[in-house]
């Protein structure tokens, strides 16, 4: 088994790192409400019965069943037209490492079930160049995994498998609400 982060796709990751850093800064706390001026997004609640202990269970990693955990959220603000989910590792050597990016989730949805994708939702390419849930695979040390749900003021209407940076920028430009849960795990 090859290591998750080494130079396997090094050149592509280096090129993407600059764009990723810019996008992550935009997504970290502010949206632009579609007008370019930063605004603080409304707070949303995100939780999961799978994270009761504050850790990502082995079954949701590469050391287990490699399936996505269930998530629930609430308090999407008025005007929400779609939702998005980004799962990333802020402790990865190339920060952030995106494991899953789901977008165009129905605005009435309040959860993602274990090992499933909401009806009609799409998946963007992740940092490993797949449009799927790429189960986290820590090789050393503790890692912090962020599960962030974004309320958007529009439907993105990008194709399934759209490039990571394109979807990231679209999410940043349309964010009106955000909620996050952070869990950790080790090898």
HELIX and SHEET records of a PDB file:
HELIX    1   1 UNK A    7  UNK A    9  5                                   3    
HELIX    2   2 UNK A   10  UNK A   29  1                                  20    
HELIX    3   3 UNK A   49  UNK A   51  5                                   3    
HELIX    4   4 UNK A   58  UNK A   60  5                                   3    
HELIX    5   5 UNK A  164  UNK A  174  1                                  11    
SHEET    1   A 2 UNK A  30  UNK A  31  0                                        
SHEET    2   A 2 UNK A  39  UNK A  40 -1                                        
SHEET    1   B 6 UNK A  42  UNK A  43  0                                        
SHEET    2   B 6 UNK A 175  UNK A 185  1                                        
SHEET    3   B 6 UNK A 143  UNK A 152 -1                                        
SHEET    4   B 6 UNK A  82  UNK A  89 -1                                        
SHEET    5   B 6 UNK A  97  UNK A 106 -1                                        
SHEET    6   B 6 UNK A 122  UNK A 123 -1                                        
SHEET    1   C 3 UNK A  45  UNK A  47  0                                        
SHEET    2   C 3 UNK A  71  UNK A  74 -1                                        
SHEET    3   C 3 UNK A 111  UNK A 112 -1                                        
END                                                                             
